[in-house]
């Protein structure tokens, strides 16, 4: 095993014993291949006279033999006893691309690939991953974003290899972007970010070269130090700040005070914010948060006052700075949560943390998302602003993730949902806690949040990443606490109570449940065309399933299970039908379904189109079918409970100008009145309002109204008026009228008679006089006479002289 052979002595002095690196068998084969390629290049360059023109170096250097070194992180990791699959190969007198081309040339010589057990040119590795040589991939330099080095990558023997020439950086006064030139090993080492990353392994003599003079020492002392003056190092490449923070957190090293001071310099931080591409910033942050000690990384970022430089929206012209005063509470709490073990030695706190961890952090992705949300927590409560009144702006934390560290769309969506759901999660958590304590603090209506269906549907709203959302809600509670051990423990206990309730009700995976009937089956059961209402309708089915986990449900469930049918009807009326009528409600009725004492004419902008004012009539015309189904499947009690959801839409439909829509309104009213108690109609004072809404339908006659449309409307209006009479003028109301007449002889109980007189004279007789030549109209009107006279009883005598000639008006 590779190891660091000499550590610091107790006195702090460095030992003089030699250091060495032991290569694995694969690394040994790779070393031999690279040395053979170097010999091949040297011999052929001499024979063919290839020199400085090809390699772009001085004539003197061109005559030197090719020297190869493993550089940087691989050397550091091997000395620490950590195996690495990424190797940078430093070349003294050729570019990486030139060396790569000559290596390909060498391996094309028959028999050479077999010497190293390679399958040249294959893209896929074998089972062992060590018998493949991939192609060359050239990565161009981009000085504008501090990507100064052109590199060539390839994959050999299962190892990721970067080929690059040794170089030095030369800066001019006009530009901070360096000119890259071939350099000596010493120059290459001094331009690197840290002394521990500046050591080389010479392939020719297997020696370790510590050319800065501090690499071994700093590893032994656990210090992150820059090879050159820190300020200049960071000004040359500000990304080195993040790299040093990452190495310090990964290795649990301290950052050299001079480097730490330079990192906090305003000019350096401004350069990091403006000069480095946010993709490269995001890459470093991801490596930190997925590394062995993300807690230390966030701690360093906070201590070095780098937060608003790293986690920022570069497009924010107002330069918003979040409050990070309580942020340490957040990352300290999450660290304890991540490393928590089961309760031991009576440590209740550890047991609570371990239990929360078991539920909320189920895999490495969840742990990483938790660290990312921890990093973004200071932004979670910063209010987003938007120039659009109709579109909800993304949370600031999500914008910072997207623009500041270039997180993926998936991660940004998780951040967005976590921030938006945090308040609801906290509210439900509080309700669960108060209910468990029998606390009077539980507000009216909040008890529904704690039922199995209430909790289950909440988890379904939050989705598959609800655990990350709950983590953020917990961390925000910690952030907003006073930071004391007692306050944080109370927060943890409350969230544990909430999570334990979810677990006890078997709802941790509720987001993955599927309704027992699908949309197609539901549509067929209702005989209604599917529409945007279907998703919410299936949620009603799912809520019923959650309330009744042991009861099976079939395709015909809406007819078989009354409780499900009732819940479905209530949902349709409240959440699907009623909202579609908000812009066109009949003003003669209040929002509570009562007669308006002072009806107000609804004001509309002249630019408002009927399409926008009456969505129920056009894009959402399925709502009439849903309303019809709901009425046909309701009973008297459900109608009374849902009256405010029903009567305004029905009156609005009756008020429409279209004969077809009016006919539909009459049919709906007829269905409604058949299951409406007379006392409800009397209490709401809507008897005359409904009469006034239907009576105009009797005047829709040819020729102004096409005969077919007129017949359909009249066929619906007359039955609706008869049903309305039965609901308005019951025996009970008739008896009350008689009593009033006895007390006041001037009053006579003739409201019912007057009602039918009006229908007969203005409807039937008036209609016959106006359109009697239309035979089908005449026949329809004649049929109504018998029905009306039958309803009038003895009072019909005065109309017995009515005569009709279906062939002649008069």
C-alpha positions, 0 to 999 in steps of 0.5 A: 500500500502506498503511504507517506513514509515520514510524518512530523516528529514531536519537535515539529522537525522534518525527518530525513528518511526518504519518501517513496511511492509504491505503484500498483501493477496497473500503474507499473504497466502504464509507467512502462508504456509511457517510458517506451513511448518516450524512448520511441519519440526520442529515437525517431526524433533524432533519426528524422531530425524532428526538433523545435519546429514540431515541439514549439520549444527552444533548440536547446530544450529540443535536444534534451531527452523526453522526461515524463512525470506524474504530477499533482493530485495523484502524487498527493493521494498516493503519499496519503495512501489513497488510490487514485484513478486520475493521473496527470502526466507532465511532459517536458518538451512536447504538448500533450496532444503531440505526445498523444499522437506519437503514442497512437503511432507507437501502438499501431506498430504490430505487436506493441498493444499486446506487450501491454495487454491493450485493445487499441481503439475500443470505447468500452472497457472490459470486465476488469477495466484495464485492457482498453486504450481510448481515443484522444480528446483535446480540451482547449484553453479558455483564458477569459474564464481562467482556464489557461491550460490546454489538455489532452485526455484519454483512458488507458488501462481503466485509468483517466489520463491527462497529457500536458506539457510542463509550463510557466505562466507569464502575465503582462500589464495589459492583461491578467490572462497568462501567456502559457509557455514551456517551462521547467519542472520548477516553474511548473511546480511554482505556478500550482495552487498548493504546495501539496499539489506541486510534487512530481513522481519522476517516471524514469527514476521513481523519485518524488520531486518536492520542488517548492520545498514545502510539499512534504512539510505541509502534508506532515503539518496539515497545512494548505499553502500556496507555492508563491505569494498568496495574493498573486496566486489568487489574482492570477487564478481566483478559482484556486480559492475554491480548490484550496477550500475543497482540499482543506475540507477533504484532507481536514487541513488548515489554510495558511494564514497568509492564504486565508487573508488573501482569500478575504480580500475584496479585490480577490473576491470580486475577481472570483465572482466576475472572472470565473465561469459559474460552471467551474464554481459549481463543479468545485461546490459539487465536489465539496458537498459530495466529498468526505467533509462537506461540513468543513467546506461550508464552515470554511466558506463562512469563516472566510466570508466567501458566502455571498461571493460563491452562492450568488446570482451574478445577474442580480444588479442590486447585489442582494446579500443574505443574512448568514448570522445563523447559518452555522446552526444550520450546517452544524445541525445537518452534520450531526444529522448525517453522522448520527448513530442509534441512541447509545448511553442514554443520549436521547438527542443522538437517538432522535437524530438517528431516527430522523436520518433514517427516514429523511436521508435514504441514499447518497443522493439524498445526503448530497441534496441535503448539503446543497439545501443547507448551503442555500438555506440563507437564501430560502427566506429572501423574497423573490420579486418579479415584473410579471403579475401573473407568473410566480417567480422562482425562489431566490435560492433556486435562482442562486442554484441555477445561475450561481453554481449552474445546478442541473434543472432537476436540482433547481426544481427540487430547490424550488419545490423545497422552498415553496413547500417548506411553510406547508410542511412546517404548518402540518408538522405543528398541527401533528404535534399539537394534536398529539399533545391534545393542545388547544392551539390546534386551530379550527380546520387544522385537524383535517391536515393530520388525518391519513388522507390529509397527510397522504395527499400532502406527501403526494403534492410534495412528490418523490423528493418530499424528504429533501423538502422536509429537511429544508423545513427542519433546517429553516426551523433550526435557523430561526431558533435562538440557537440554544441546545434546548431550542434545537432539541425541541425542533428535532423532537417536533419533526421526529413526532411529525415523521413518526406519524407519517411512518406510523400511518404508512405514508412515507411512500404515499407519493408513489401510490396510484389510484385504483381506477385510471382516468379512462375508467373514471371518464367512462363511469361518468359518461363525461369526456376527459379534461383538465378536471381529471387530475383533481378528480383522481386525487379525490379517488386517491384521498378516499383510498387513503381514508379506506386503505383496507377497502378495495375499489372497482371501476364502478366505485362511484356508484358502489361506494356512497362515501366516495361518490359524496366526496367526489361530488363535493370536489367537483362542485367546489373545485371544478365547477364553481371556479369557472363561473367566477367571472360571470355569476348572476348578480341576483344571488349572493355568494352564499346562494341567497337572494341578493337584496340589492343586486349589482350589475356586474361590471366588465371591461369592454375588451373582455371577450365572452371566451374569457368571461365564460370558460364554462361555455367554451374550453371547459364546457365539460363542466356542464356535464359534471354539474349534471352528473353531480345533481343526478347523484346528489340527495337533499342533504348534499344539495343543502350543504353544497347550495352555494356551489350549485345555485350561482352556476345554474342561474348563470347558465339560465341567464345566457343568451344561447337557446341551447345553453338556456335549455341545459340550464332548465334541465339542470334546474329541474334536476336540482329542484327535484332534490331540493327541500321547499324550506331551503328554497323558502329560506334563501328567498330564491323562488321568485328569482328562479321563476324570473330566470326561467319565464323568459325562456318561454318567449324563445319562439320562431322565427327569431329562434330556429324552430328546432332550438325553440322546441328543445328550450320549451321542452326543458323550460315547462317541466322546470317551471312545473317542478319549481311550482311543486318546490315553491308551493307545497301544502305547508306553504299553502296552509300558511297562506290560508292562515294569513288570509284568515287574519287579513281577509283582503289577502287571498292565497292565490300565489300558486294560482297566479304562478300558473295563470302567468305560465298559461297566458304568457307562455302557452297562449302567448306562444300559440298566438305568436308561433301557432303556425309551426305545427310542432310548436303548437303541438308542444304548447297544447300538451302543456295545457293539460299539465298546467290545468291539472296542477291548478285543480279547481282553479282551472275552471276559469280556463275551460273555455280556452279553444285551440285551432291548430290550423288557424290562429284566432 
